[in-house]
Amino acid sequence: MSVGRDVPRAAGLLLCGAAAAWLSGCGSPCGPSEGVVSHVIDGDTVELESGERLRYLLVDTPEITGGKNECFGAQAAAFNRGLVEGRKISISYGEVCTDRYERALVYVKVDGQDVNRELVRQGYGCVLHLPPGGDGRVDEFLKVQEEARNEGSGLWATCSARPAACPG
């Protein structure tokens, strides 16, 4: 057995192992596939213990940062905090990895619950679609938003001034 012939075989095994790890959910080309939320910034943005900032895809909640205090913003942040802060989350990515602020654009699940969808469903936010991010799920989210609006959930019943992403 020659050492020279074993090097390509070893390299092939390493590549196969790396591919298997990626396919099994250890990560994505965009970032981690899971993490623990250390801090909820607002209703649609969190920070992981590892330092990554995550921006939820297809959700725009009222602003409470940068000196703003929009209607239902505190409630959206509190709801998000109750779902994810201090907890391990599953992370999946859309069509693009980051936004102009270098935040990862993500869908988040905690204990199998789709956090992005739940925020819209309960009226804590509206659908914000900035193509191509979210292209694959935008119709689903618009339907959920329409149901929340028709039911008068959350900000739909409380706020006359809503985030710009919210329809009239």
C-alpha positions as CSV (number, residue, x, y, z in Angstrom):
1,M,0.0,0.0,0.0
2,S,1.4,3.3,-1.1
3,V,1.0,6.5,1.0
4,G,0.6,8.5,-2.3
5,R,-2.5,6.5,-3.3
6,D,-4.1,6.9,0.2
7,V,-4.0,10.7,0.1
8,P,-6.7,11.1,-2.6
9,R,-8.8,8.4,-0.8
10,A,-8.5,10.3,2.5
11,A,-9.3,13.6,0.9
12,G,-12.4,12.0,-0.6
13,L,-13.5,10.6,2.7
14,L,-13.1,14.1,4.3
15,L,-15.2,15.7,1.6
16,C,-17.9,13.0,1.9
17,G,-17.9,13.5,5.7
18,A,-18.2,17.3,5.3
19,A,-21.0,16.9,2.8
20,A,-22.9,14.5,5.0
21,A,-22.5,16.8,8.0
22,W,-23.9,19.7,6.0
23,L,-26.8,17.7,4.6
24,S,-27.7,16.4,8.1
25,G,-28.4,20.0,9.2
26,C,-25.1,20.9,10.9
27,G,-25.1,24.2,9.0
28,S,-26.0,26.0,5.8
29,P,-23.9,28.0,3.4
30,C,-25.7,31.0,5.0
31,G,-25.0,30.2,8.6
32,P,-25.9,27.9,11.5
33,S,-29.0,25.7,11.5
34,E,-29.6,26.1,15.2
35,G,-28.6,28.3,18.0
36,V,-29.7,29.8,21.4
37,V,-31.2,33.2,21.4
38,S,-29.4,35.5,23.9
39,H,-31.3,38.7,23.2
40,V,-34.5,39.7,21.5
41,I,-33.9,43.1,19.8
42,D,-37.5,43.6,18.7
43,G,-40.4,41.7,17.3
44,D,-38.6,40.5,14.2
45,T,-34.9,40.5,15.1
46,V,-32.9,38.5,17.6
47,E,-29.3,37.8,18.5
48,L,-27.8,34.4,19.2
49,E,-25.3,33.5,21.9
50,S,-22.7,33.1,19.1
51,G,-23.2,36.8,18.1
52,E,-25.1,36.4,14.9
53,R,-28.1,38.7,14.3
54,L,-31.1,37.2,12.7
55,R,-33.9,39.0,10.9
56,Y,-37.1,37.1,10.4
57,L,-38.1,36.7,6.8
58,L,-41.5,37.9,5.6
59,V,-42.3,39.7,8.9
60,D,-42.3,43.4,9.8
61,T,-43.3,44.2,13.3
62,P,-43.7,47.7,14.7
63,E,-40.4,49.4,15.6
64,I,-39.2,50.0,19.1
65,T,-35.5,50.7,18.4
66,G,-33.7,53.8,17.3
67,G,-36.0,56.1,19.4
68,K,-39.2,54.7,17.8
69,N,-42.1,53.4,19.8
70,E,-44.7,52.4,17.3
71,C,-48.1,51.0,18.2
72,F,-48.0,47.3,19.2
73,G,-44.1,47.3,19.0
74,A,-43.6,46.5,22.7
75,Q,-46.2,43.7,22.5
76,A,-44.6,42.2,19.5
77,A,-41.2,42.2,21.1
78,A,-42.6,40.7,24.3
79,F,-44.3,38.0,22.4
80,N,-41.1,37.2,20.4
81,R,-39.1,37.2,23.7
82,G,-41.6,34.8,25.3
83,L,-41.2,32.4,22.3
84,V,-37.4,32.4,21.8
85,E,-35.3,34.2,24.3
86,G,-32.9,31.8,26.1
87,R,-34.2,28.9,24.0
88,K,-32.6,26.8,21.3
89,I,-34.1,27.5,17.9
90,S,-34.0,25.9,14.5
91,I,-32.9,28.2,11.7
92,S,-33.6,27.9,8.0
93,Y,-32.7,30.4,5.2
94,G,-34.6,31.8,2.2
95,E,-33.3,32.7,-1.2
96,V,-30.7,35.2,0.1
97,C,-28.5,35.0,3.2
98,T,-28.3,38.5,4.5
99,D,-29.9,41.9,4.3
100,R,-28.1,45.3,3.8
101,Y,-27.5,45.4,7.6
102,E,-25.6,42.1,7.5
103,R,-28.3,40.3,9.5
104,A,-29.0,36.7,8.4
105,L,-32.5,36.5,6.8
106,V,-34.2,33.5,8.4
107,Y,-37.2,31.4,9.3
108,V,-37.1,30.4,12.9
109,K,-38.8,27.4,14.7
110,V,-38.9,26.7,18.4
111,D,-40.3,23.4,19.5
112,G,-41.6,22.9,16.0
113,Q,-43.6,26.2,16.0
114,D,-42.9,28.5,13.0
115,V,-42.2,31.8,14.8
116,N,-42.3,34.0,11.6
117,R,-45.7,32.7,10.7
118,E,-47.0,32.9,14.3
119,L,-46.1,36.6,14.5
120,V,-48.2,37.3,11.4
121,R,-51.0,34.9,12.4
122,Q,-51.5,36.6,15.8
123,G,-51.3,40.1,14.4
124,Y,-47.9,41.1,15.9
125,G,-46.6,42.0,12.5
126,C,-47.3,42.2,8.8
127,V,-45.8,40.6,5.7
128,L,-42.7,42.3,4.4
129,H,-41.6,40.8,1.2
130,L,-38.4,42.1,-0.3
131,P,-37.7,39.8,-3.3
132,P,-36.1,37.5,-3.7
133,G,-36.1,36.9,0.1
134,G,-39.2,34.9,1.0
135,D,-40.3,34.2,-2.6
136,G,-41.0,30.6,-1.8
137,R,-43.5,31.3,1.1
138,V,-44.9,34.8,0.4
139,D,-48.3,33.6,-0.7
140,E,-48.7,31.4,2.4
141,F,-47.8,34.4,4.6
142,L,-50.2,36.8,2.8
143,K,-53.0,34.4,3.3
144,V,-52.2,34.2,7.1
145,Q,-52.0,38.0,7.2
146,E,-55.4,38.3,5.6
147,E,-56.9,35.9,8.1
148,A,-55.4,37.9,11.0
149,R,-56.7,41.2,9.5
150,N,-60.2,39.8,9.0
151,E,-60.3,38.5,12.6
152,G,-59.0,41.7,14.0
153,S,-56.0,40.1,15.7
154,G,-53.3,42.1,17.4
155,L,-52.3,45.4,15.7
156,W,-55.2,45.1,13.3
157,A,-57.6,45.9,16.1
158,T,-55.4,48.2,18.1
159,C,-53.4,50.4,15.8
160,S,-54.6,53.0,13.4
161,A,-50.9,53.7,12.4
162,R,-49.3,50.4,11.3
163,P,-45.8,49.5,9.9
164,A,-45.4,50.6,6.3
165,A,-45.5,47.0,5.2
166,C,-49.1,46.6,6.5
167,P,-51.8,47.1,4.0
168,G,-54.2,50.1,4.6
